[in-house]
């Protein structure tokens, strides 16, 4: 398996994105009826992207890239429509950097930024650390203090440690994905048009 060069081609864009949060919960029930729940897996994101109607010229670059994926063998980065973009649009320009060593398993990461007394990340925004391939989701609005510092609350917990001075990507966040199906179907009309869906799942 290999990481393919370049982001996944978005071509003419997509008309919808069905975004999913995938968790594995083990459940058992006691004789009294109480449920015991546990998990040993992190959250993985998946998405189903639907293309608009495409001409052959528009569709072929996407098909070629999918051919390189070889089903779920090779991985790639993709910036997802809407989902990858922060809704804290007034501070898109702000650089956000980790400012403390944080161990794997933590759900809070301290950072510093160039934006003082500003909401730099909103609850539900996705983020990715520059030393990670995993994407996390902010669970609260993140407002900096007068020095541009703050604490980022995330789920799932960090899968590995974060050290100081790593960029927190919080806008146009790339997801590291593989194709979720080994068969990709393209149906062309006799007029030469096609539209199709792409199923992808996060890989770590």
C-alpha positions, -999 to 999 in steps of 0.1 A, spaced: 0 0 0 11 36 -6 1 72 -2 -9 86 -36 6 119 -46 -17 149 -48 -51 154 -32 -80 134 -46 -93 153 -77 -126 170 -69 -132 180 -106 -166 197 -108 -172 192 -71 -199 172 -55 -237 177 -50 -238 160 -16 -216 145 11 -230 119 35 -206 122 65 -205 95 91 -189 90 125 -180 53 129 -175 38 164 -173 2 177 -190 -3 210 -190 -37 228 -222 -42 247 -230 -69 272 -260 -72 295 -260 -84 331 -287 -106 347 -301 -75 363 -306 -59 329 -278 -34 332 -257 -28 300 -219 -27 302 -204 -8 273 -167 -4 263 -146 3 233 -110 -2 223 -112 15 189 -110 51 179 -136 70 159 -132 67 121 -148 91 97 -164 80 64 -182 98 36 -202 91 6 -197 117 -21 -222 122 -50 -210 138 -82 -230 161 -104 -237 150 -139 -203 148 -156 -191 147 -192 -166 120 -201 -138 146 -201 -148 157 -165 -152 121 -152 -121 105 -166 -95 122 -143 -115 109 -113 -117 74 -128 -80 74 -134 -73 84 -98 -96 57 -85 -78 32 -107 -46 41 -89 -63 35 -55 -68 -1 -65 -99 -5 -43 -89 0 -7 -51 -7 -12 -37 28 -17 -46 58 5 -50 95 -4 -58 129 11 -90 146 2 -105 180 13 -141 173 18 -168 198 6 -182 218 36 -170 193 62 -133 202 59 -139 239 63 -142 258 96 -173 279 102 -152 304 122 -146 321 89 -134 355 103 -101 339 114 -93 316 85 -60 334 83 -50 327 119 -21 302 124 -28 279 153 2 260 169 4 235 197 23 250 227 27 220 250 36 183 249 4 163 251 2 125 255 -18 101 235 -52 96 250 -58 132 259 -89 151 247 -75 186 254 -46 203 236 -31 237 245 -23 260 216 -12 295 207 -24 316 178 -21 350 161 -57 359 170 -64 375 204 -98 373 221 -113 355 191 -132 323 184 -107 305 161 -124 271 160 -161 262 164 -177 231 179 -181 206 152 -151 219 132 -126 192 122 -89 196 128 -57 177 120 -23 181 136 7 185 112 24 154 127 -8 133 125 -29 117 97 -59 114 120 -87 139 119 -104 151 151 -135 171 159 -137 201 182 -163 195 209 -166 231 221 -161 266 206 -125 276 212 -120 313 221 -84 326 227 -74 349 255 -57 383 252 -24 366 243 -39 343 216 -37 312 237 -64 286 243 -73 250 248 -87 228 220 -111 201 232 -114 172 208 -129 138 201 -118 111 197 -88 112 221 -54 116 206 -41 84 191 -5 95 195 13 123 213 15 159 201 45 180 209 50 218 207 50 239 176 29 216 154 4 234 132 -33 227 140 -49 226 105 -84 240 111 -95 250 76 -94 230 44 -85 200 65 -74 170 45 -87 136 54 -65 105 49 -88 81 32 -91 48 13 -119 37 -10 -144 18 11 -154 -5 -17 -133 -27 -40 -158 -22 -69 -165 13 -83 -193 15 -109 -197 41 -136 -229 41 -157 -227 63 -189 -257 74 -208 -257 71 -245 -252 109 -246 -218 104 -228 -228 117 -194 -223 100 -160 -229 106 -123 -217 83 -95 -211 80 -58 -177 75 -41 -175 57 -7 -145 65 14 -134 57 49 -106 72 71 -74 52 75 -47 57 101 
